[in-house]
Amino acid sequence: MSRVGGKPISVPGTVKVSVEGRQVMVKGPLGELTMSVPEGITASLEDETLTAQRRNDSKTLKSLHGLTRSLLANAVTGVSEGFKKELDVIGIGYRAESDSGTLTLSLGYSHSIEFPLPEGIKVNVEQTNKPIQNYVTSMVVEGVDKCQVGQVAANIRALRPPDPYKGKGIRYSDERIRLKVGKKGA
């Protein structure tokens, strides 16, 4: 039996879960998510507890069992608490501004970058003084869907990845960059 797949998911009182065939709809105070369960896996709700069971012990169903349970648990957590990723924009003249549905970034290119935000994703931008450098702008990407929040944060980071020599660029807040030594240090 799968160790992850066998764990029950406790559903908070503020979250409503409905299972209709292979569709699981999770509704909470922050939003609503719909997930389809793979063929051979069944989801059931009993006494505020959501569980995932597999039909047999085939190799593909064993691998999908734990994945499905994790995705259901992330849906329940997302609609009740939400997910967030923190990014730092580091560099002189590097700026970020968030309008309704659009993130405008100045990252040292000849033009500013307009990054359209998908439905259900918010980005909060604030100027901070972190101990890394004085030129840091913090961004927090928030949303209900964990996969979507992580993908949007990765797409924003890919616009200007951290430079290995000076450390300028966009990085996750908890990411550590090992700086290379320049020509004079060799």
Order of alpha helices (4+ residues) and beta strands (2+ residues): beta-beta-beta-beta-beta-beta-alpha-beta-beta-beta-beta-beta-beta-alpha-beta
